[in-house]
Each structure stands twice: as C-alpha cells, then as structure tokens.
Amino acid sequence: MNSLTDTNKSIVRRFNKEVIEQGNIQSFQELMDDHFINHSAPSGSDNGPNGMIYTFNHILRPAMPDLQVTIYEQIAEGDLVTTRKNISGTHTGELMGIKATGQRISIDVIDIVKVKNGKFVEHWGINTLPTVLAQLKK
C-alpha cells in the first residue's frame, strides 16, 4: 500500500470479508469506531456500531448462512471509500418476517464509508434489499 486511500480501501475490503461475510466479531471491534454513525440506518433503529453488527449477525446471516460478499469496484478519495458490491446467499432462514424459500438472494449495494485512524466512523449506503423482500413475498 502506498497511500492513505489504498490503506482505507483495504480496511473496507477487510470489513466486507471478515465482518459481513464471516461474522467475525473481533474484526468488527478492531475496525469500528465507538462513535460510528450509520446515516442509512432505518428510521428509529440503532444507527451506531451495535445496530450495524446486529444487521449482519442477526438479520442477514441467519437468513443466508452461506452469505458471500463480492466487491466489484472501489473508489477512494481522502478518507472516503465507495464500494459497489453484492451480498448473496441461499434463503434458508427467516428474513425480516419472510420464511425460508430456498431461493438464491442477491442484494446489490453501494456504500460510502468514512475511515479515520483505520476505523469506520460514518456510513451512507443504498441497496436493493426492499426489492428482494418484495420478490420473496410473491
């Protein structure tokens, strides 16, 4: 790594693989600032670190135990890293009130993460989870 932006991109890749894909709590604690803010958290939900790990380890992973993260592109400038990725897996557990269907789920995501001192401090994102949920309900 020869620059801060390369280092920050590596931190975001590590978070995606170790935290989102593998559910590694130790990595989460190493990479997440105590004052982290998720600007994309649903209204009324926890927008701090606990809300973020809850989403991965209590909503997505139980619904898709074979969850995989595929990173397509990353662009970094200063302390911001934008990642276009896909979260996929087989719907073998309940997902937000929808019983397992056995179908393959594919959620497209674009995230912007602010990284300071090697930790996530802010997050903004959009994803296709609402569309996926609507399709599973049919």
N, CA and C of each residue as an Amber inpcrd file, in Angstrom:
protein
   414
   0.8500000  -1.1760000   0.0000000   0.0000000   0.0000000   0.0000000
   0.8950000   1.2380000   0.0000000   0.5920000   2.1420000  -0.8830000
   1.4430000   3.3100000  -0.9700000   0.7260000   4.6150000  -0.6860000
  -0.5050000   4.5430000  -0.2530000  -1.2060000   5.7850000   0.0450000
  -2.3220000   5.5310000   1.0540000  -2.7730000   6.6210000   1.6390000
  -3.8790000   6.5180000   2.5940000  -5.1280000   5.9510000   1.9260000
  -5.3990000   6.3450000   0.6850000  -6.5980000   5.8260000   0.0190000
  -6.4940000   4.3180000  -0.2100000  -5.2980000   3.8090000  -0.5430000
  -5.1200000   2.3650000  -0.6960000  -5.3240000   1.6500000   0.6330000
  -4.8050000   2.2420000   1.6950000  -4.9750000   1.6580000   3.0290000
  -6.4480000   1.6280000   3.4150000  -7.1570000   2.7170000   3.1680000
  -8.5810000   2.7800000   3.5110000  -9.3990000   1.7750000   2.7000000
  -9.0730000   1.6160000   1.4220000  -9.7670000   0.6160000   0.6080000
  -9.5320000  -0.7850000   1.1660000  -8.3270000  -1.0650000   1.6110000
  -8.0070000  -2.3570000   2.2060000  -8.8060000  -2.5950000   3.4830000
  -8.9730000  -1.5610000   4.2930000  -9.7600000  -1.6590000   5.5310000
 -11.2150000  -1.9980000   5.1990000 -11.7650000  -1.3450000   4.1810000
 -13.1550000  -1.6040000   3.7860000 -13.2950000  -3.0220000   3.2210000
 -12.3300000  -3.4600000   2.4210000 -12.3760000  -4.8400000   1.9120000
 -12.3290000  -5.8350000   3.0720000 -11.4570000  -5.5660000   4.0370000
 -11.3560000  -6.4520000   5.2080000 -12.6920000  -6.5130000   5.9500000
 -13.3300000  -5.3740000   6.1600000 -14.6240000  -5.3360000   6.8410000
 -15.6470000  -6.1770000   6.0910000 -15.6880000  -6.0220000   4.7770000
 -16.6570000  -6.7700000   3.9790000 -16.4470000  -8.2740000   4.0830000
 -15.2110000  -8.7230000   4.0160000 -14.9250000 -10.1610000   4.0680000
 -15.0340000 -10.7100000   5.4820000 -14.3510000 -10.0760000   6.4410000
 -14.2720000 -10.6320000   7.7890000 -15.5160000 -10.3760000   8.6260000
 -16.1170000  -9.2200000   8.4730000 -17.2750000  -8.8720000   9.3070000
 -18.5810000  -9.2820000   8.6290000 -18.8360000  -8.7620000   7.4290000
 -20.1150000  -9.0550000   6.7820000 -20.1960000 -10.5150000   6.3630000
 -19.1810000 -10.9970000   5.6550000 -19.2300000 -12.3650000   5.1310000
 -19.0130000 -13.4140000   6.2210000 -18.0420000 -13.2090000   7.0870000
 -17.6730000 -14.2400000   8.0660000 -18.2610000 -14.0320000   9.4550000
 -18.7730000 -12.8320000   9.7490000 -19.3560000 -12.5780000  11.0670000
 -18.3370000 -12.4760000  12.1820000 -17.1070000 -12.0880000  11.8670000
 -16.0240000 -12.0400000  12.8350000 -16.1790000 -10.8310000  13.7670000
 -16.5350000 -11.0840000  15.0140000 -16.7680000 -10.0160000  15.9910000
 -15.4710000  -9.3010000  16.3590000 -14.3730000 -10.0340000  16.4660000
 -13.0950000  -9.4070000  16.8050000 -12.6860000  -8.3950000  15.7240000
 -12.8440000  -8.7710000  14.4610000 -12.5420000  -7.8470000  13.3690000
 -13.4710000  -6.6410000  13.4190000 -14.7330000  -6.8740000  13.7170000
 -15.6950000  -5.7740000  13.8400000 -15.2190000  -4.7780000  14.8920000
 -14.8170000  -5.2830000  16.0510000 -14.3650000  -4.4070000  17.1370000
 -13.0990000  -3.6470000  16.7510000 -12.2150000  -4.2780000  15.9900000
 -10.9810000  -3.6260000  15.5490000 -11.2460000  -2.5350000  14.5160000
 -12.2620000  -2.7210000  13.6870000 -12.4890000  -1.8270000  12.5500000
 -13.5730000  -0.7770000  12.7750000 -14.3170000  -0.8650000  13.8700000
 -15.4590000   0.0160000  14.1020000 -15.1640000   1.0260000  15.2100000
 -15.2690000   2.2960000  14.8870000 -15.0970000   3.3500000  15.8840000
 -16.2760000   3.3390000  16.8540000 -16.0140000   3.6240000  18.1120000
 -17.0740000   3.6440000  19.1320000 -18.1540000   4.6730000  18.8310000
 -17.8040000   5.7210000  18.1020000 -18.7420000   6.8060000  17.7990000
 -19.2690000   6.7330000  16.3620000 -19.1590000   5.5560000  15.7540000
 -19.6290000   5.3190000  14.3930000 -21.0880000   5.7220000  14.2350000
 -21.4100000   6.3080000  13.0680000 -22.7880000   6.6800000  12.7330000
 -23.1420000   6.0920000  11.3710000 -24.2280000   5.3310000  11.3310000
 -24.7590000   4.8000000  10.0740000 -25.8860000   5.7190000   9.6280000
 -25.5890000   6.5650000   8.6690000 -26.5780000   7.5330000   8.1860000
 -27.6970000   6.8660000   7.3770000 -27.5230000   5.6000000   7.0400000
 -28.5250000   4.8750000   6.2550000 -29.3650000   3.9150000   7.0880000
 -29.1880000   3.9400000   8.3910000 -29.9870000   3.0610000   9.2540000
 -31.4610000   3.4360000   9.1310000 -32.3390000   2.4390000   9.1470000
 -33.7700000   2.7440000   9.0910000 -34.1820000   3.6620000  10.2370000
 -35.1280000   4.5140000   9.9770000 -35.6240000   5.4490000  10.9840000
 -36.0470000   4.7050000  12.2490000 -35.5990000   5.1860000  13.3770000
 -35.9730000   4.5890000  14.6590000 -35.0890000   3.4350000  15.0960000
 -34.1580000   3.0180000  14.2470000 -33.2820000   1.9050000  14.6300000
 -31.9370000   2.4460000  15.1120000 -31.1530000   1.5900000  15.7250000
 -29.8380000   1.9420000  16.2390000 -28.9100000   2.2600000  15.0710000
 -28.3990000   3.4940000  15.0060000 -27.5230000   3.8830000  13.9060000
 -26.0470000   3.8690000  14.3130000 -25.7460000   3.2010000  15.4370000
 -24.3730000   3.0890000  15.9090000 -23.7920000   1.7280000  15.5990000
 -22.6460000   1.4240000  16.2060000 -21.9880000   0.1430000  15.9490000
 -22.8680000  -1.0730000  16.2290000 -23.6300000  -1.0520000  17.3210000
 -24.4660000  -2.2080000  17.6670000 -25.5310000  -2.4730000  16.6150000
 -26.0980000  -1.4260000  16.0560000 -27.0910000  -1.6050000  15.0070000
 -26.4860000  -2.2060000  13.7440000 -25.2530000  -1.8110000  13.4460000
 -24.5830000  -2.3260000  12.2450000 -24.3130000  -3.8200000  12.3860000
 -23.7150000  -4.2430000  13.4890000 -23.3890000  -5.6660000  13.6360000
 -24.6660000  -6.4950000  13.7850000 -25.6990000  -5.9240000  14.3810000
 -26.9720000  -6.6270000  14.5070000 -27.5290000  -6.9790000  13.1190000
 -27.4460000  -6.0290000  12.1950000 -27.9430000  -6.2720000  10.8350000
 -27.2610000  -7.4780000  10.2050000 -25.9540000  -7.5610000  10.3520000
 -25.2190000  -8.6580000   9.7180000 -25.4020000  -9.9790000  10.4450000
 -25.2640000  -9.9660000  11.7670000 -25.2280000 -11.2240000  12.5240000
 -26.5760000 -11.7140000  13.0300000 -27.6170000 -10.8710000  12.9950000
 -28.9260000 -11.3040000  13.4920000 -30.0400000 -11.2120000  12.4590000
 -29.7670000 -10.5630000  11.3300000 -30.7770000 -10.4700000  10.2710000
 -30.3050000 -11.2100000   9.0190000 -29.1680000 -10.7750000   8.4580000
 -28.7360000 -11.3500000   7.1790000 -28.1500000 -12.7530000   7.3060000
 -27.1900000 -12.9450000   8.2010000 -26.5160000 -14.2530000   8.2750000
 -27.4670000 -15.3850000   8.6830000 -28.3650000 -15.2020000   9.6500000
 -29.3030000 -16.2930000   9.9500000 -30.2100000 -16.6400000   8.7650000
 -30.5160000 -15.6590000   7.9300000 -31.3630000 -15.9060000   6.7550000
 -30.5760000 -16.5480000   5.6240000 -29.2690000 -16.2570000   5.5700000
 -28.4050000 -16.7590000   4.4970000 -27.0820000 -17.2290000   5.1100000
 -27.0360000 -18.4090000   5.7030000 -25.7970000 -18.8690000   6.3510000
 -24.6090000 -18.9820000   5.3990000 -24.8650000 -19.1040000   4.1080000
 -23.7860000 -19.1870000   3.1150000 -23.4850000 -17.8180000   2.4840000
 -23.7940000 -16.7520000   3.2030000 -23.6430000 -15.3850000   2.7340000
 -22.2500000 -15.1350000   2.1510000 -22.2270000 -14.4740000   1.0060000
 -20.9780000 -14.1060000   0.3450000 -21.0360000 -12.6420000  -0.0590000
 -19.8900000 -11.9680000   0.0150000 -19.7720000 -10.5950000  -0.4420000
 -18.8290000 -10.5750000  -1.6450000 -19.3110000  -9.9950000  -2.7270000
 -18.4830000  -9.8220000  -3.9200000 -18.3000000  -8.3340000  -4.1450000
 -17.0550000  -7.8870000  -4.1050000 -16.7500000  -6.4800000  -4.3510000
 -16.4270000  -6.3210000  -5.8310000 -17.1750000  -5.4380000  -6.4970000
 -16.9670000  -5.1770000  -7.9130000 -15.9960000  -4.0260000  -8.1430000
 -16.1980000  -2.9470000  -7.3960000 -15.3720000  -1.7620000  -7.5900000
 -15.2420000  -1.0010000  -6.2830000 -14.1060000  -0.3190000  -6.1490000
 -13.9070000   0.6130000  -5.0440000 -13.2610000   1.8780000  -5.5830000
 -13.7420000   3.0080000  -5.0990000 -13.1710000   4.3000000  -5.4410000
 -12.9350000   5.0280000  -4.1220000 -11.7450000   5.5770000  -3.9580000
 -11.4310000   6.2680000  -2.7130000 -10.8750000   7.6560000  -2.9980000
 -11.2580000   8.5790000  -2.1330000 -10.7230000   9.9290000  -2.1770000
 -10.6760000  10.4420000  -0.7470000  -9.5150000  10.8830000  -0.3240000
  -9.3730000  11.3440000   1.0530000  -9.7090000  10.2270000   2.0160000
 -10.6100000  10.4960000   2.9510000 -10.9880000   9.4890000   3.9480000
 -12.2830000   8.7500000   3.5910000 -12.7640000   8.9060000   2.3570000
 -13.9950000   8.2490000   1.9160000 -13.6860000   7.1110000   0.9430000
 -14.3770000   5.9870000   1.1390000 -14.2570000   4.8440000   0.2410000
 -15.6540000   4.4570000  -0.2250000 -15.8560000   4.4310000  -1.5350000
 -17.1180000   3.9890000  -2.1200000 -16.9140000   2.5840000  -2.6770000
 -17.8260000   1.6930000  -2.3330000 -17.7340000   0.3030000  -2.7670000
 -19.0370000  -0.1070000  -3.4290000 -18.9150000  -0.6750000  -4.6330000
 -20.0750000  -1.2850000  -5.3000000 -19.8830000  -2.7820000  -5.1450000
 -20.8980000  -3.4190000  -4.5300000 -20.7480000  -4.8340000  -4.1850000
 -22.0740000  -5.5550000  -4.2620000 -22.0030000  -6.8570000  -4.0030000
 -23.1930000  -7.6980000  -3.9640000 -23.0920000  -8.5990000  -2.7460000
 -24.2000000  -8.7200000  -2.0430000 -24.3140000  -9.6630000  -0.9270000
 -25.3040000 -10.7280000  -1.3800000 -24.8680000 -11.9760000  -1.3560000
 -25.7400000 -13.0430000  -1.8510000 -25.6770000 -14.2500000  -0.9280000
 -26.6670000 -15.1070000  -1.0810000 -26.7260000 -16.3360000  -0.3120000
 -28.0390000 -17.0410000  -0.5570000 -28.1710000 -18.2170000   0.0210000
 -29.3860000 -19.0130000  -0.1200000 -30.3140000 -18.7220000   1.0550000
 -31.5590000 -18.4130000   0.7590000 -32.5500000 -18.0300000   1.7620000
 -33.0520000 -19.2830000   2.4950000 -32.2700000 -19.7210000   3.4980000
 -32.6190000 -20.9290000   4.2490000 -33.1330000 -20.6360000   5.6490000
 -33.1810000 -19.3500000   6.0290000 -33.7130000 -18.9470000   7.3270000
 -34.6310000 -17.7550000   7.1560000 -35.3760000 -17.4250000   8.1890000
 -36.3100000 -16.3010000   8.1140000 -35.5600000 -14.9980000   7.8640000
 -36.0920000 -14.1850000   6.9680000 -35.5100000 -12.8810000   6.6610000
 -36.5720000 -11.8130000   6.8280000 -36.4550000 -11.0540000   7.8830000
 -37.3650000  -9.9400000   8.1550000 -38.8260000 -10.3700000   8.0370000
 -39.1480000 -11.4810000   8.6840000 -40.5120000 -11.9790000   8.7250000
 -40.9060000 -12.8770000   7.5690000 -40.0060000 -13.0900000   6.6180000
 -40.3100000 -13.9480000   5.4630000 -39.6470000 -15.3040000   5.6810000
 -40.4730000 -16.3370000   5.7170000 -39.9640000 -17.6930000   5.9320000
 -39.0430000 -18.1120000   4.7900000 -38.1390000 -19.0310000   5.1080000
 -37.1590000 -19.5160000   4.1340000 -37.8520000 -20.0140000   2.8650000
 -37.2630000 -19.6470000   1.7260000 -37.8060000 -20.0790000   0.4330000
 -36.8580000 -21.0250000  -0.2990000 -35.6120000 -21.0830000   0.1430000
 -34.6150000 -21.8770000  -0.5580000 -34.0790000 -21.1860000  -1.8000000
 -34.5900000 -19.9910000  -2.0920000 -34.1460000 -19.2490000  -3.2740000
 -32.7980000 -18.5890000  -3.0260000 -32.0900000 -18.3340000  -4.1060000
 -30.8450000 -17.5740000  -4.0450000 -31.2090000 -16.1000000  -3.9590000
 -30.6330000 -15.3930000  -2.9820000 -30.8750000 -13.9660000  -2.7870000
 -29.6480000 -13.2030000  -3.2660000 -29.8940000 -12.0850000  -3.9350000
 -28.8120000 -11.2530000  -4.4370000 -29.1540000  -9.7890000  -4.1520000
 -28.3790000  -9.1530000  -3.2720000 -28.6230000  -7.7680000  -2.8620000
 -27.4800000  -6.9020000  -3.3940000 -27.8030000  -5.9680000  -4.2660000
 -26.7940000  -5.0400000  -4.7700000 -26.6680000  -3.8670000  -3.8010000
 -25.4340000  -3.4320000  -3.5820000 -25.1640000  -2.4070000  -2.5750000
 -24.1360000  -1.4090000  -3.1150000 -24.3550000  -0.1400000  -2.8040000
 -23.3290000   0.8850000  -2.9790000 -23.1820000   1.5710000  -1.6270000
 -21.9700000   1.4910000  -1.0900000 -21.6630000   2.0650000   0.2230000
 -20.6290000   3.1660000   0.0940000 -20.7480000   4.1690000   0.9530000
 -19.6820000   5.1410000   1.1600000 -19.3390000   5.0730000   2.6410000
 -18.0710000   4.8430000   2.9290000 -17.6070000   4.7290000   4.3070000
 -16.5220000   5.7640000   4.5490000 -16.6290000   6.4870000   5.6540000
 -15.5550000   7.3840000   6.0810000 -14.6840000   6.6050000   7.0470000
 -13.3820000   6.5780000   6.7570000 -12.4160000   5.8470000   7.5710000
 -11.4470000   6.8530000   8.1910000 -11.2840000   6.7630000   9.5000000
 -10.3040000   7.5950000  10.2020000  -9.5390000   6.7140000  11.1700000
  -8.2330000   6.8630000  11.1530000  -7.3590000   6.0850000  12.0420000
  -7.6310000   4.5940000  11.9350000  -7.9210000   4.1160000  10.7160000
  -8.1170000   2.6960000  10.4800000  -9.4660000   2.1470000  10.8970000
 -10.4240000   3.0230000  11.2180000 -11.7350000   2.5720000  11.6820000
 -12.8670000   3.2430000  10.9170000 -13.9800000   2.5270000  10.8190000
 -15.2000000   3.0770000  10.2200000 -15.7620000   4.1270000  11.1830000
 -15.9820000   5.3580000  10.6940000 -16.5830000   6.3840000  11.5400000
 -17.9620000   6.8280000  11.0370000 -18.1930000   6.7000000   9.7130000
 -19.5080000   7.0390000   9.1600000 -19.8000000   6.1480000   7.9700000
 -21.1050000   5.9610000   7.6910000 -21.5400000   5.1270000   6.5730000
 -22.7930000   5.7270000   5.9480000 -22.8270000   5.6850000   4.6150000
 -24.0180000   6.0150000   3.8260000 -24.1570000   4.8930000   2.8130000
 -25.3570000   4.4940000   2.4930000 -25.4840000   3.4270000   1.5140000
 -26.8840000   3.3020000   0.9490000 -26.9240000   2.6410000  -0.2030000
 -28.1890000   2.2670000  -0.8210000 -28.0730000   0.7980000  -1.2170000
 -29.2220000   0.1100000  -1.1800000 -29.1920000  -1.3060000  -1.5540000
 -30.5500000  -1.7240000  -2.1020000 -30.5730000  -2.9100000  -2.6710000
 -31.7970000  -3.4270000  -3.2920000 -32.5640000  -4.3880000  -2.3700000
 -32.2610000  -4.3870000  -1.0720000 -32.9620000  -5.2860000  -0.1530000
 -34.4850000  -5.1160000  -0.2150000 -35.0370000  -3.8930000  -0.2530000
 -36.5030000  -3.7800000  -0.3400000 -37.0850000  -4.4970000  -1.5690000
 -36.4160000  -4.4100000  -2.6920000 -36.8660000  -5.0980000  -3.9040000
 -36.8000000  -6.6090000  -3.7270000 -35.7110000  -7.0770000  -3.1090000
 -35.5400000  -8.5130000  -2.8600000 -36.6640000  -9.0110000  -1.9390000
 -36.9480000  -8.2790000  -0.8900000 -38.0080000  -8.6850000   0.0420000
 -39.3630000  -8.7640000  -0.6680000 -39.6500000  -7.7820000  -1.5180000
 -40.9190000  -7.7870000  -2.2690000 -41.0160000  -9.0010000  -3.1680000
 -39.9040000  -9.3970000  -3.7950000 -39.9030000 -10.5710000  -4.6760000
 -40.1080000 -11.8590000  -3.8650000 -39.5240000 -11.9220000  -2.6710000
 -39.6600000 -13.1290000  -1.8410000 -41.0940000 -13.2950000  -1.3350000
 -41.8160000 -12.2060000  -1.1910000 -43.1940000 -12.2740000  -0.6870000
 -44.1790000 -12.7710000  -1.7160000 -43.7850000 -12.8070000  -2.9820000
 -44.7100000 -13.2110000  -4.0600000 -44.9750000 -14.6870000  -4.0070000
